[in-house]
Amino acid sequence: MAEIKISSIADGPQDGQAQTVSFYHPVTEYPYNIALFHIKGKYYALPDECKRCNGSLGKGTLHGMFILCPQDETPWNIKTGLCRYDRTQAMPSYRVKVQDEDLIITL
């Protein structure tokens, strides 16, 4: 597992907001697009692409701990990666921590 800086806190989403972050893994050079969320002082991350319709979750609307896909309004739990109405639909959720003034994701 690798810890990768994805953003500074200043460039990250404001509380109650989401944004898309793109970066390359430093070892594999694999490109990642993630949706980064800031809720009540904590940060969460999911893949940016909705598993049901490929919409950008970073452009979705937050409702509590759920992000609604902007295309089909599928609600995804930002902490667990589970679809609210169909628990057979799941995506990875990534651990995000604050270190100094940076946001670090564990992949």
Secondary structure as the mmCIF struct_conf table of DSSP 4:
data_model
#
loop_
_struct_conf.conf_type_id
_struct_conf.id
_struct_conf.beg_label_comp_id
_struct_conf.beg_label_asym_id
_struct_conf.beg_label_seq_id
_struct_conf.end_label_comp_id
_struct_conf.end_label_asym_id
_struct_conf.end_label_seq_id
STRN STRN1 GLU A 3 SER A 8
TURN_TY1_P TURN_TY1_P1 ILE A 9 ASP A 11
BEND BEND1 GLY A 12 GLY A 12
HELX_LH_PP_P HELX_LH_PP_P1 PRO A 13 GLN A 14
TURN_TY1_P TURN_TY1_P2 ASP A 15 GLY A 16
STRN STRN2 GLN A 17 TYR A 24
TURN_TY1_P TURN_TY1_P3 PRO A 26 THR A 28
STRN STRN3 PRO A 31 ILE A 39
TURN_TY1_P TURN_TY1_P4 LYS A 40 GLY A 41
STRN STRN4 LYS A 42 PRO A 47
BEND BEND2 ASP A 48 ASP A 48
STRN STRN5 GLU A 49 GLU A 49
TURN_TY1_P TURN_TY1_P5 LYS A 51 CYS A 53
STRN STRN6 SER A 56 SER A 56
HELX_RH_3T_P HELX_RH_3T_P1 LEU A 57 LYS A 59
BEND BEND3 GLY A 60 GLY A 60
STRN STRN7 THR A 61 HIS A 63
TURN_TY1_P TURN_TY1_P6 GLY A 64 MET A 65
STRN STRN8 PHE A 66 LEU A 68
TURN_TY1_P TURN_TY1_P7 PRO A 70 ASP A 72
STRN STRN9 PRO A 75 ASN A 77
TURN_TY1_P TURN_TY1_P8 ILE A 78 THR A 80
STRN STRN10 LEU A 82 CYS A 83
BEND BEND4 ARG A 84 TYR A 85
TURN_TY1_P TURN_TY1_P9 ARG A 87 THR A 88
STRN STRN11 ALA A 90 ALA A 90
STRN STRN12 TYR A 94 GLN A 99
TURN_TY1_P TURN_TY1_P10 ASP A 100 GLU A 101
STRN STRN13 ASP A 102 THR A 106
#
